[in-house]
Amino acid sequence: MKKLFIITAFSLAVAATTSCGRSGCANEDNLFLQSENTKVIPDSALNSIGQLLDYFQAAYCGNGETSYPVIYYDLKKQEIVSTNGRNVIPVSVEPVICAGQPEYDFNRILEIMLDGNNILVEGIRMPADSIPQYVYYQYLSFGKKTGFSQSPQGNGIWLISEIQRPVKDFNKIIGRIIRGYIETAGIFCDAIYDKKICDLTAEELKSFKRQMQFHLAFKFNNEVKMEIEM
């Protein structure tokens, strides 16, 4: 019954959210940080996906950087910004894998691709406003949606486009991912703690984040091919 509640509640949460404004509390903001040991990605690395990945390669492979990389995202402007502020939250970004290539369980990865002006979610052209729903499917459909994860644990989101694509082209997409994740996390928190995310203690928040971690990565694909849903 608990799973049924989770699966049917999302449409109500989405209907109640009309814009990507300032999140409700520090606990919600902190959902997007993987650790307290963070380092803000410099603006020069955000000009394109290629430059961002080059920065990761140099900092995390070449120099052994250990701080977790973050971007600042302004929820009101819906864009990546240079400094923290009133409407800004830090969002962790996955650095590159430095040695070897892990075997991915692609059911645990939500792929969002930019092909020209088209947004492809799991290879299907979608409007940007559908992204929060697909974030929910990834974390809380419990495999009832084909190709999505069986559980909230160990999931990630990949943002994919050509290597020369400006990172800022993903601004509004990131905003919708954030909105979808907060809404989805709120539903899950109600189900397992019977309380709101903003009411979790520090220890409860740490435990919750282990159960439903936020992982965001940028990937490149210079042979983007679009599949249109018929």
Secondary structure, DSSP 8 states (H G I E B T S, - for coil): -HHHHHHHHHHHHHHT--S----SSHHHHHTT-S-S-EEE--GGGGS-HHHHHHHHIIIIIIS---SEEEEEEETTTTEEESS--TTEEEEE------SS-----GGGEEEEEEETTEEEETTEE--GGGHHHHHHHHHHSTT-STTS-SSSTT-EEEEEE-TT--GGGGHHHHHHHHHHHHHHHHHHHHHHHSS-GGG--HHHHHHHHHHS---EEEEE-SS---B---
